[in-house]
Amino acid sequence: MPDAPEKTLQELRQRITTEGLPRLSTEALRSYKRQERHRPKLMQPTAFKPPLSLSEEARRLFHKKSDPEWPWRR
């Protein structure tokens, strides 16, 4: 057990600055990638899209065909 945790932390920081970060094992890297694939992702904001506007003809046909009395809806 270390005497002073601050000294150990300073030693670790010194080692990282001189040697660089420790390399991950292949299994640790594989596990990390597997977790990354399955974790929830943040949605990117979508560009503003104007609401769908139907032409008069399309609107007329929509109302006509949604009528319950339309021949094929009986």
GILIN-V967416 format. One line per field, one symbol per residue. ss: DSSP state (h for helix, s for strand, l for the rest). phi: phi as a letter, one per 30 degrees, with the letter a starting at -180 (. if undefined). psi: psi as a letter, one per 20 degrees, with the letter a starting at -180 (. if undefined). Layout:
ss = ???
phi = ???
psi = ???
//
This chain:
ss = llllhhhhhhhhhhhhhhhllllllhhhhhhhhhhhhhlllllllllllllllllhhhhhhhhhhlllllhhhl
phi = .ddbddddddddddddddcjdddddddddddddddddcddcdddddddcdddccddddddddddddddddedcd
psi = pqgohhgggggggggghgirqqqqrhgggggghgghhiqqqppppqqppqqppqrggggghghgiipijqgji.
//
